[in-house]
Amino acid sequence: MLPAASIVEHLTAAGLAPWLALTVAIVVHAAFVLAFFGAVPAVAIWLERKVSGRIQDRLGPTRVGGKFGWLQGLADGIKAIQKEDIIPAAADSMLFRMAPYIANIAAFGGFMLLPFSRDWVAVAADIGLFILLAILSLEVVGIVMAGYASGSKWSLFGGIREAAQMVSYEIPLALCGLVPVLAAGSLNLSVIGEAQQGWFLPNWLIFHSPFAFVAFFVYFTVATAGSKRAPFDLAEAESELVGGFHTEYSTMRWVYFMLAEYGHMFLISGVAVLLFLGGWWIGLPFIDGPVAALRAEDGRTVEREYGRIDVVDPVGETATPLLHSSTSSVLPFSLGNYIGNLIGAIVLTFKAMLLVIVQIWVRWTLPRLRIDQVMTTCLKYLVPISCALFLGGVLWPLTLTSTIGRTTLFDWPAAWSEATPLRFAAAQGAGAARGRGGDWESGSTTSLIAPSPTPSLSPSSPAAEIAR
Amino acid sequence: MTTFLFWLFALAACGGALAVVIEKNVVRMAFWLIVSLASVAGLFFLLGADFVGATQLLIYVGGTIVLLIFGVMLTATGPLSRTMTVTRGEHVLAGVIGVSLLCVFGVSVLAVDWEEVEGGELGVEERYADGGTTRPLGLKLIGIDGEKLRSEVGGRRSEASLDARLSTRKSTGYLLPFEIASVHLLVVLIGAAYLARAKRRPHERNRH
């Protein structure tokens, strides 16, 4: 259980009891992510009103909080919190009350695994994308439960539609997500993001292969459907079902559903940015380079340490207590690293917000599909398309090998790629990995990968490929 | 901290499971089942088994339960009137199955030498350093025993012999059985879709 490895290390080094350090770290991470989770919907709702207004030739909110009505989200929240909380007599009150929380927790849980920058992720998991999609798929449980528990036919219809839609759309979502994963060679979102440095044209995974290029658009369509946005918002189709699954909800419970929806929108946009659009890189090396150099100050020293450990001590020897005995395992706090990560987080948030705006734009432009059209779109078109894209993504490295002699199109400078496997080991964030440089982890990247005949043993295989 | 979390998840899992048995309403049962299964996923995460935990969430909580509620909503006659009636025979049958399952679990738990497991070289935190259990699982899938590999690396076998061993390994691992099972499932899926499709006779099609 290491949700906050680096903070834990810092605090333990400062002399705090381990359990206390872990608790503090958990609270800090949760508070940061929660604050972000609260801020994103507020901004997104304001954007939604503003953009929809402009699309309909109106101004949208103009008064609250000054010139552009930018406090509109807050005003909405205050208004909603003051309203009467109604639970219908026909409702199953326990499930009715639980449903918004389940939907919300699912959307919030995804944020824990989303890396905002190389070192800024609450839970650095080796299979981050898989866990993220798994947690995100729980949101449908809350929606379906709300639809059932309301005791209303409109809600029930909304719930049924949502269940059918979500269960179907998860398949192409996962398949399209796998295409960039195949190219990057890892399920770790931090590694996938870090792999896309350099010029955006060959390095961003959307430009990595024609299949990835198509996969991005399929992914975005499917993800829009997954967050039940128009034109796929059949679960709450207000022209047919009043409000769908949230017909009977009022006040903050309704707001929780909206929070979950906007959080979900941002989350899948963030995943799209990480998987396809270069993560926290701007895509222009003359800007990215200095930023990376800011961060690399620490990264390089760590790399050197890793290198030293690997060369001097045979693998396995240093498995003992680097973590606790010496401070070299703890990355010292450095302003450069902090600013580098901050810029990365801003870039990623900006890109994700752009995608959110596209979703809003689509919602106010396209008419809603019928439910049978939604299902046909998914099962007859999107699933076969994504299967074909997946197959193409698998075959693409072979094509590259036979034409340009490499398995990827990444064109990092040699200096980067040599250090990359080790840097990935550091970037994976698990502090213990950082401490045990000579353990099996980096031992596998150095000793197993390079000469072995099976190159895909570790998450950083593309890097190792190039290093070879 | 870990102990506290363990008890939290364990109690939630057991409490949820008990509530499933006690509860009469089918959809509420599904809710308690979610609590129970999600807590088990939490236990997996606590053990460092990321992959198993995420799979548990994806398949059982996100997939099976949703299908269950979906089925209930489609088949039930009126909203909120779904209470289950259980006959005496079913009680006996369920009891027999439950007790025998408990025996199987009990035997398998007792069969493990816990002293050895606890004294093992790797704790949970070290497992996380190695990427949880995901990487060993993946290695095992292509026929490489991660634990054995680790002990050999730790024992300073020369890299050359290790590479030789890797390149000459005979085992294909679990990849082939895994693929066969997944293709089998795909066939079942397509078959089910074929059987369940709306059967329209040709002249009917003209009306639509």
Boltz contact constraints between the chains, C-beta under 6 A:
constraints:
  - contact:
      token1: [A, 1]
      token2: [B, 2]
      max_distance: 6.0
  - contact:
      token1: [A, 1]
      token2: [B, 46]
      max_distance: 6.0
  - contact:
      token1: [A, 2]
      token2: [B, 128]
      max_distance: 6.0
  - contact:
      token1: [A, 19]
      token2: [B, 1]
      max_distance: 6.0
  - contact:
      token1: [A, 22]
      token2: [B, 1]
      max_distance: 6.0
  - contact:
      token1: [A, 92]
      token2: [B, 80]
      max_distance: 6.0
  - contact:
      token1: [A, 95]
      token2: [B, 31]
      max_distance: 6.0
  - contact:
      token1: [A, 125]
      token2: [B, 50]
      max_distance: 6.0
  - contact:
      token1: [A, 126]
      token2: [B, 131]
      max_distance: 6.0
  - contact:
      token1: [A, 126]
      token2: [B, 132]
      max_distance: 6.0
  - contact:
      token1: [A, 126]
      token2: [B, 134]
      max_distance: 6.0
  - contact:
      token1: [A, 127]
      token2: [B, 50]
      max_distance: 6.0
  - contact:
      token1: [A, 127]
      token2: [B, 51]
      max_distance: 6.0
  - contact:
      token1: [A, 127]
      token2: [B, 134]
      max_distance: 6.0
  - contact:
      token1: [A, 130]
      token2: [B, 54]
      max_distance: 6.0
  - contact:
      token1: [A, 131]
      token2: [B, 54]
      max_distance: 6.0
  - contact:
      token1: [A, 134]
      token2: [B, 54]
      max_distance: 6.0
  - contact:
      token1: [A, 134]
      token2: [B, 57]
      max_distance: 6.0
  - contact:
      token1: [A, 134]
      token2: [B, 58]
      max_distance: 6.0
  - contact:
      token1: [A, 137]
      token2: [B, 58]
      max_distance: 6.0
  - contact:
      token1: [A, 137]
      token2: [B, 62]
      max_distance: 6.0
  - contact:
      token1: [A, 138]
      token2: [B, 61]
      max_distance: 6.0
  - contact:
      token1: [A, 138]
      token2: [B, 62]
      max_distance: 6.0
  - contact:
      token1: [A, 140]
      token2: [B, 66]
      max_distance: 6.0
  - contact:
      token1: [A, 144]
      token2: [B, 69]
      max_distance: 6.0
  - contact:
      token1: [A, 148]
      token2: [B, 27]
      max_distance: 6.0
  - contact:
      token1: [A, 148]
      token2: [B, 73]
      max_distance: 6.0
  - contact:
      token1: [A, 151]
      token2: [B, 79]
      max_distance: 6.0
  - contact:
      token1: [A, 151]
      token2: [B, 80]
      max_distance: 6.0
  - contact:
      token1: [A, 160]
      token2: [B, 73]
      max_distance: 6.0
  - contact:
      token1: [A, 163]
      token2: [B, 66]
      max_distance: 6.0
  - contact:
      token1: [A, 163]
      token2: [B, 70]
      max_distance: 6.0
  - contact:
      token1: [A, 314]
      token2: [B, 156]
      max_distance: 6.0
  - contact:
      token1: [A, 315]
      token2: [B, 153]
      max_distance: 6.0
  - contact:
      token1: [A, 316]
      token2: [B, 153]
      max_distance: 6.0
  - contact:
      token1: [A, 316]
      token2: [B, 154]
      max_distance: 6.0
  - contact:
      token1: [A, 430]
      token2: [B, 128]
      max_distance: 6.0
  - contact:
      token1: [A, 430]
      token2: [B, 129]
      max_distance: 6.0
  - contact:
      token1: [A, 432]
      token2: [B, 125]
      max_distance: 6.0
  - contact:
      token1: [A, 432]
      token2: [B, 129]
      max_distance: 6.0
  - contact:
      token1: [A, 433]
      token2: [B, 129]
      max_distance: 6.0
  - contact:
      token1: [A, 436]
      token2: [B, 129]
      max_distance: 6.0
  - contact:
      token1: [A, 440]
      token2: [B, 130]
      max_distance: 6.0
  - contact:
      token1: [A, 440]
      token2: [B, 150]
      max_distance: 6.0
  - contact:
      token1: [A, 441]
      token2: [B, 130]
      max_distance: 6.0
  - contact:
      token1: [A, 443]
      token2: [B, 153]
      max_distance: 6.0
  - contact:
      token1: [A, 447]
      token2: [B, 159]
      max_distance: 6.0
  - contact:
      token1: [A, 451]
      token2: [B, 163]
      max_distance: 6.0
  - contact:
      token1: [A, 452]
      token2: [B, 163]
      max_distance: 6.0
  - contact:
      token1: [A, 452]
      token2: [B, 166]
      max_distance: 6.0
  - contact:
      token1: [A, 453]
      token2: [B, 167]
      max_distance: 6.0
